[in-house]
Amino acid sequence: MQDTSHETKKLPNVSAEAINALYDEGKLLLCMGRYEEALQCYDRILEISPTSKRAEGYKGLALFKLKRHAEASQCYERALVN
């Protein structure tokens, strides 16, 4: 599991463990093919930490799997630029 303590700077009352749990849930949902639900996990992470490159990358993957390629491309671009 990766350290996400740097991702909670915007909202200090959100623990790194809570962020990690959202990542884990999102990855599990991706593996299960439940892309819409995975997308919700990554959107929640981005609400907490808007500059998370990792969340943008995973969100891009979920969008790509949903054949929402233009949106996926935007996520990948934000992940690379941030």
Buried (B, 14 or more C-beta within 10 A) or exposed (E): EEEBEEBBEEEEEBEBEBBBEBBEBBBEBBEEEBBEBBBBBBBBBBEBBEBBBBBBBBBBBBBBBBEBEEBBEBBBEBBEEE
